[in-house]
Amino acid sequence: MTPEQLRALLEEVAAQAARTGELPDEAQAGPPAGPLFRPTDTRVAGVVADWVTPVAQRWAPQIDLEPRDLARVLAQGLTLQKPVAAVEVAPSGLIALTLEDSARSAIVPLVIEDQDHYALAAGEGRRDLVEAPGTRAVDDPVRSAQLAHARVCRIIRNAEAAGVDRRPPNRLGELTHVAERHLLVALADLPQRLATHVGDGIQQRRAVTDLAALADAWDHPVRPTVVGVHPQSVHGARLLLADAVRIVLRNGLARLDAAAPERM
Protein backbone atom coordinates (compact mmCIF):
# COMPACT_ATOMS: atom_id res chain seq x y z
CA MET A 1 0.00 0.00 0.00
CA THR A 2 1.10 3.53 -0.74
CA PRO A 3 0.95 6.46 1.72
CA GLU A 4 -1.97 7.83 -0.33
CA GLN A 5 -3.89 4.57 0.09
CA LEU A 6 -3.15 4.56 3.81
CA ARG A 7 -4.46 8.12 4.10
CA ALA A 8 -7.68 7.08 2.33
CA LEU A 9 -8.03 4.18 4.79
CA LEU A 10 -7.54 6.54 7.73
CA GLU A 11 -10.06 9.03 6.33
CA GLU A 12 -12.63 6.24 6.02
CA VAL A 13 -12.03 5.15 9.63
CA ALA A 14 -12.28 8.72 10.95
CA ALA A 15 -15.49 9.42 9.02
CA GLN A 16 -17.09 6.24 10.33
CA ALA A 17 -16.09 7.12 13.90
CA ALA A 18 -17.61 10.57 13.48
CA ARG A 19 -20.86 9.07 12.21
CA THR A 20 -21.10 6.79 15.25
CA GLY A 21 -20.26 9.57 17.69
CA GLU A 22 -16.84 8.23 18.72
CA LEU A 23 -15.22 11.35 17.21
CA PRO A 24 -16.53 14.91 16.83
CA ASP A 25 -18.47 15.72 13.66
CA GLU A 26 -15.59 17.81 12.29
CA ALA A 27 -13.51 14.62 12.02
CA GLN A 28 -15.49 13.82 8.87
CA ALA A 29 -13.48 16.53 7.11
CA GLY A 30 -10.42 14.29 7.41
CA PRO A 31 -6.93 14.63 8.90
CA PRO A 32 -4.56 17.55 8.24
CA ALA A 33 -3.00 17.97 4.82
CA GLY A 34 0.51 16.77 4.10
CA PRO A 35 2.29 13.45 4.49
CA LEU A 36 0.87 11.35 7.33
CA PHE A 37 2.69 8.02 7.10
CA ARG A 38 6.38 7.20 7.08
CA PRO A 39 8.20 3.85 7.19
CA THR A 40 9.31 2.57 10.58
CA ASP A 41 12.96 3.13 11.40
CA THR A 42 14.76 0.04 10.08
CA ARG A 43 17.71 0.74 12.39
CA VAL A 44 15.69 -0.03 15.53
CA ALA A 45 16.14 -3.62 16.65
CA GLY A 46 12.97 -5.66 16.98
CA VAL A 47 10.78 -3.35 14.87
CA VAL A 48 7.96 -5.33 13.26
CA ALA A 49 5.54 -2.59 12.13
CA ASP A 50 5.61 -1.29 8.56
CA TRP A 51 4.41 2.30 8.91
CA VAL A 52 4.05 4.89 11.67
CA THR A 53 1.91 8.00 11.72
CA PRO A 54 1.83 11.02 14.07
CA VAL A 55 -1.64 11.91 12.79
CA ALA A 56 -3.18 11.87 16.27
CA GLN A 57 -0.56 14.29 17.60
CA ARG A 58 -1.10 16.68 14.69
CA TRP A 59 -4.87 16.38 14.46
CA ALA A 60 -6.04 16.08 18.08
CA PRO A 61 -5.64 19.80 18.99
CA GLN A 62 -7.77 20.75 15.96
CA ILE A 63 -10.75 18.67 17.16
CA ASP A 64 -10.27 19.29 20.90
CA LEU A 65 -9.06 15.80 21.87
CA GLU A 66 -6.00 14.36 23.54
CA PRO A 67 -3.63 12.64 21.08
CA ARG A 68 -3.82 9.35 22.99
CA ASP A 69 -7.63 9.38 22.92
CA LEU A 70 -7.78 10.14 19.20
CA ALA A 71 -5.13 7.52 18.47
CA ARG A 72 -7.08 4.88 20.38
CA VAL A 73 -10.26 5.49 18.35
CA LEU A 74 -8.36 5.51 15.05
CA ALA A 75 -6.44 2.37 15.98
CA GLN A 76 -9.62 0.53 16.88
CA GLY A 77 -11.11 1.36 13.50
CA LEU A 78 -7.94 0.46 11.62
CA THR A 79 -7.85 -3.01 13.16
CA LEU A 80 -11.17 -3.73 11.41
CA GLN A 81 -9.76 -2.90 7.98
CA LYS A 82 -8.84 -5.88 5.83
CA PRO A 83 -5.37 -4.67 4.73
CA VAL A 84 -4.27 -4.11 8.35
CA ALA A 85 -2.77 -6.99 10.35
CA ALA A 86 -1.96 -5.14 13.59
CA VAL A 87 -2.04 -1.67 15.13
CA GLU A 88 -0.09 -0.35 18.13
CA VAL A 89 -0.52 2.96 19.95
CA ALA A 90 2.36 4.55 21.87
CA PRO A 91 1.70 6.64 25.00
CA SER A 92 2.49 9.74 22.91
CA GLY A 93 -0.31 8.88 20.46
CA LEU A 94 2.00 7.65 17.71
CA ILE A 95 0.28 4.86 15.73
CA ALA A 96 2.22 1.96 14.20
CA LEU A 97 0.65 -0.21 11.49
CA THR A 98 1.56 -3.67 10.29
CA LEU A 99 -0.05 -4.63 6.99
CA GLU A 100 -1.20 -8.00 5.76
CA ASP A 101 1.47 -9.60 3.58
CA SER A 102 -0.67 -9.35 0.45
CA ALA A 103 -1.42 -5.65 1.07
CA ARG A 104 2.26 -4.81 1.64
CA SER A 105 3.41 -6.62 -1.51
CA ALA A 106 0.70 -5.02 -3.70
CA ILE A 107 3.20 -2.24 -4.41
CA VAL A 108 5.12 -4.57 -6.76
CA PRO A 109 2.52 -4.83 -9.57
CA LEU A 110 1.72 -1.14 -9.10
CA VAL A 111 5.36 -0.23 -9.79
CA ILE A 112 5.67 -2.59 -12.75
CA GLU A 113 2.45 -1.34 -14.36
CA ASP A 114 3.55 2.30 -14.00
CA GLN A 115 7.25 1.75 -14.58
CA ASP A 116 7.74 4.67 -16.99
CA HIS A 117 6.43 7.20 -14.46
CA TYR A 118 6.67 5.74 -10.94
CA ALA A 119 8.81 7.90 -8.58
CA LEU A 120 9.43 10.45 -11.33
CA ALA A 121 8.35 14.08 -11.10
CA ALA A 122 4.79 14.92 -12.15
CA GLY A 123 4.54 15.11 -15.91
CA GLU A 124 7.96 13.53 -16.38
CA GLY A 125 8.46 10.27 -18.27
CA ARG A 126 11.18 7.66 -18.24
CA ARG A 127 14.68 8.83 -19.12
CA ASP A 128 17.56 6.50 -19.96
CA LEU A 129 20.72 8.46 -19.20
CA VAL A 130 24.25 7.42 -20.13
CA GLU A 131 27.48 8.20 -18.30
CA ALA A 132 31.02 7.45 -19.35
CA PRO A 133 32.78 4.87 -17.12
CA GLY A 134 34.67 6.54 -14.30
CA THR A 135 32.55 9.69 -14.41
CA ARG A 136 31.77 9.46 -10.69
CA ALA A 137 34.28 9.27 -7.88
CA VAL A 138 34.46 6.08 -5.84
CA ASP A 139 33.13 7.88 -2.76
CA ASP A 140 30.20 9.50 -4.62
CA PRO A 141 27.02 8.29 -2.83
CA VAL A 142 25.16 8.22 -6.15
CA ARG A 143 27.65 5.63 -7.37
CA SER A 144 26.54 3.30 -4.55
CA ALA A 145 22.98 3.52 -5.88
CA GLN A 146 24.26 2.78 -9.38
CA LEU A 147 26.11 -0.26 -8.05
CA ALA A 148 22.92 -1.44 -6.32
CA HIS A 149 21.00 -1.08 -9.58
CA ALA A 150 23.64 -3.07 -11.46
CA ARG A 151 23.55 -5.77 -8.77
CA VAL A 152 19.77 -6.11 -9.04
CA CYS A 153 20.06 -6.34 -12.84
CA ARG A 154 22.60 -9.14 -12.40
CA ILE A 155 20.27 -10.97 -10.00
CA ILE A 156 17.46 -10.73 -12.55
CA ARG A 157 19.66 -12.02 -15.39
CA ASN A 158 20.88 -14.98 -13.32
CA ALA A 159 17.36 -15.87 -12.18
CA GLU A 160 16.04 -15.79 -15.74
CA ALA A 161 18.95 -17.95 -16.90
CA ALA A 162 18.06 -20.47 -14.17
CA GLY A 163 14.51 -20.71 -15.48
CA VAL A 164 12.72 -18.69 -12.79
CA ASP A 165 9.33 -17.46 -14.01
CA ARG A 166 7.66 -14.30 -12.84
CA ARG A 167 4.80 -15.38 -10.62
CA PRO A 168 1.35 -13.77 -10.72
CA PRO A 169 0.65 -11.13 -8.07
CA ASN A 170 -1.24 -13.57 -5.83
CA ARG A 171 2.09 -15.23 -4.99
CA LEU A 172 3.67 -12.01 -3.76
CA GLY A 173 2.36 -12.63 -0.25
CA GLU A 174 5.33 -15.00 0.14
CA LEU A 175 7.63 -11.97 0.47
CA THR A 176 7.57 -12.00 4.25
CA HIS A 177 11.19 -11.75 5.42
CA VAL A 178 11.97 -8.57 7.35
CA ALA A 179 14.43 -7.40 4.67
CA GLU A 180 11.76 -7.87 2.00
CA ARG A 181 9.19 -6.07 4.13
CA HIS A 182 11.48 -3.07 4.59
CA LEU A 183 12.16 -3.04 0.85
CA LEU A 184 8.47 -3.18 -0.08
CA VAL A 185 7.62 -0.30 2.24
CA ALA A 186 10.55 1.75 0.92
CA LEU A 187 9.34 1.23 -2.66
CA ALA A 188 5.90 2.50 -1.65
CA ASP A 189 7.34 5.48 0.22
CA LEU A 190 9.91 6.77 -2.28
CA PRO A 191 7.57 8.90 -4.45
CA GLN A 192 6.24 10.67 -1.34
CA ARG A 193 9.73 11.15 0.06
CA LEU A 194 11.06 12.61 -3.17
CA ALA A 195 8.03 14.89 -3.57
CA THR A 196 8.40 16.13 0.01
CA HIS A 197 11.99 17.21 -0.64
CA VAL A 198 11.71 18.70 -4.12
CA GLY A 199 14.51 21.21 -4.59
CA ASP A 200 16.63 19.72 -1.80
CA GLY A 201 19.40 17.87 -3.60
CA ILE A 202 20.86 16.35 -0.44
CA GLN A 203 17.56 14.85 0.70
CA GLN A 204 16.72 13.68 -2.82
CA ARG A 205 20.05 11.86 -3.00
CA ARG A 206 19.61 10.40 0.47
CA ALA A 207 16.17 9.03 -0.44
CA VAL A 208 17.57 7.12 -3.41
CA THR A 209 20.70 5.92 -1.64
CA ASP A 210 18.67 4.72 1.36
CA LEU A 211 16.60 2.56 -1.00
CA ALA A 212 19.81 1.31 -2.60
CA ALA A 213 21.17 0.32 0.82
CA LEU A 214 18.02 -1.72 1.54
CA ALA A 215 18.35 -3.38 -1.86
CA ASP A 216 21.95 -4.31 -1.08
CA ALA A 217 20.88 -5.73 2.31
CA TRP A 218 18.37 -8.02 0.58
CA ASP A 219 20.31 -11.23 -0.01
CA HIS A 220 17.59 -13.89 -0.29
CA PRO A 221 18.01 -16.26 -3.24
CA VAL A 222 16.04 -15.38 -6.36
CA ARG A 223 16.91 -18.75 -7.89
CA PRO A 224 17.56 -22.25 -6.51
CA THR A 225 20.92 -22.50 -4.77
CA VAL A 226 21.32 -26.20 -5.59
CA VAL A 227 21.89 -27.43 -9.15
CA GLY A 228 19.00 -29.52 -10.47
CA VAL A 229 16.40 -28.16 -8.06
CA HIS A 230 13.37 -26.60 -9.74
CA PRO A 231 12.50 -22.99 -8.96
CA GLN A 232 9.81 -22.53 -6.33
CA SER A 233 7.00 -19.98 -6.22
CA VAL A 234 8.93 -17.80 -3.80
CA HIS A 235 11.72 -17.45 -6.38
CA GLY A 236 9.22 -16.08 -8.88
CA ALA A 237 7.84 -13.67 -6.30
CA ARG A 238 11.35 -12.46 -5.52
CA LEU A 239 12.06 -12.00 -9.23
CA LEU A 240 9.05 -9.69 -9.45
CA LEU A 241 10.32 -7.81 -6.40
CA ALA A 242 13.75 -7.48 -8.01
CA ASP A 243 12.04 -6.10 -11.14
CA ALA A 244 10.25 -3.48 -9.05
CA VAL A 245 13.44 -2.51 -7.22
CA ARG A 246 15.29 -2.14 -10.52
CA ILE A 247 12.55 0.14 -11.90
CA VAL A 248 12.40 2.38 -8.83
CA LEU A 249 16.18 2.67 -8.55
CA ARG A 250 16.41 3.52 -12.25
CA ASN A 251 13.76 6.22 -11.94
CA GLY A 252 15.24 7.50 -8.70
CA LEU A 253 18.64 7.82 -10.33
CA ALA A 254 17.02 9.70 -13.22
CA ARG A 255 15.65 12.18 -10.66
CA LEU A 256 19.30 12.75 -9.70
CA ASP A 257 20.31 13.15 -13.38
CA ALA A 258 22.34 9.96 -13.04
CA ALA A 259 22.57 6.91 -15.28
CA ALA A 260 21.31 3.50 -14.17
CA PRO A 261 23.92 1.07 -15.56
CA GLU A 262 23.07 -2.61 -15.82
CA ARG A 263 26.69 -3.67 -15.41
CA MET A 264 29.49 -2.10 -13.39
Disulfide bonds with the S-S distance in Angstrom:
none
